[in-house]
Every structure is written in C-alpha cells, then in structure tokens.
Amino acid sequence: MSIPMRCPNCGKRAFDASGFHKADEPVEISLKCPQCGRFVKVPIAQHMCLPKRKGGKRVHIMNT
C-alpha cells in the first residue's frame, strides 16, 4: 500500500512511502520536491501524509 507524503513547503504530493517508521527517532527523507522544485526534508510520520481522496478510484466519463 502506497502512502502519499506531502511536501512541507508547498503541501502537494512529493513521494510515496510504503509505511510509517515506528522507532524513537523518526526517519527523515531529503529530496527535491517534484511540485515546487525546492530541496526539503520530509519526516516519515503520520502527520506528513496526504488525506485520502474522496471518490476513490472511480473513473468519470463525460459525454460530449
């Protein structure tokens, strides 16, 4: 299960994590955000994940 993690700078999706770190010291990832282009440090923690999207994986078909 992929957990989308947000950028602390712009708040948009920066990367996906496979799970949360459950030790005393949190794991922190340094990366260049693909959305805002800045180098950021993102802790792999519950408060940094994006909320689930409403509607799930439904595909909306528009008639034209």
C-alpha positions as CSV (number, residue, x, y, z in Angstrom):
1,M,0.0,0.0,0.0
2,S,1.5,3.3,-1.0
3,I,1.1,6.3,1.3
4,P,1.3,9.7,-0.4
5,M,3.6,12.0,1.5
6,R,3.3,15.8,1.2
7,C,5.9,18.4,0.8
8,P,6.3,20.7,3.9
9,N,6.9,23.7,1.6
10,C,4.0,23.5,-0.9
11,G,1.8,20.9,0.7
12,K,1.5,18.9,-2.5
13,R,2.4,15.2,-3.1
14,A,6.2,14.8,-3.0
15,F,6.6,11.0,-3.0
16,D,5.0,7.7,-1.8
17,A,6.1,5.7,1.3
18,S,5.4,2.1,2.0
19,G,4.8,2.6,5.7
20,F,5.5,4.7,8.8
21,H,8.6,4.5,10.9
22,K,7.8,3.2,14.4
23,A,11.0,3.8,16.3
24,D,12.0,6.6,18.8
25,E,14.0,8.5,16.1
26,P,11.9,9.4,13.1
27,V,13.3,8.7,9.6
28,E,13.7,11.9,7.5
29,I,14.0,11.9,3.7
30,S,15.8,14.7,1.9
31,L,14.7,15.2,-1.7
32,K,13.8,17.8,-4.3
33,C,10.1,18.2,-4.5
34,P,8.8,17.4,-7.9
35,Q,6.0,20.0,-7.5
36,C,7.8,23.1,-6.2
37,G,11.4,22.2,-7.1
38,R,12.8,23.0,-3.7
39,F,15.0,20.7,-1.5
40,V,13.0,19.7,1.5
41,K,13.3,17.2,4.5
42,V,10.2,15.2,5.0
43,P,9.8,13.0,8.1
44,I,8.1,9.6,7.5
45,A,5.4,10.3,10.0
46,Q,1.5,10.2,10.2
47,H,1.2,14.0,10.2
48,M,3.0,14.3,6.9
49,C,0.7,12.1,4.8
50,L,-1.9,13.4,2.5
51,P,-5.6,12.8,3.3
52,K,-7.4,10.2,1.2
53,R,-9.2,11.5,-1.8
54,K,-12.9,11.4,-2.0
55,G,-14.4,9.3,-4.7
56,G,-11.7,6.6,-4.6
57,K,-10.6,5.2,-8.0
58,R,-13.8,5.9,-9.9
59,V,-13.4,7.0,-13.5
60,H,-15.8,9.8,-14.5
61,I,-17.0,9.5,-18.1
62,M,-18.1,12.7,-19.7
63,N,-20.5,12.6,-22.7
64,T,-19.7,15.1,-25.4
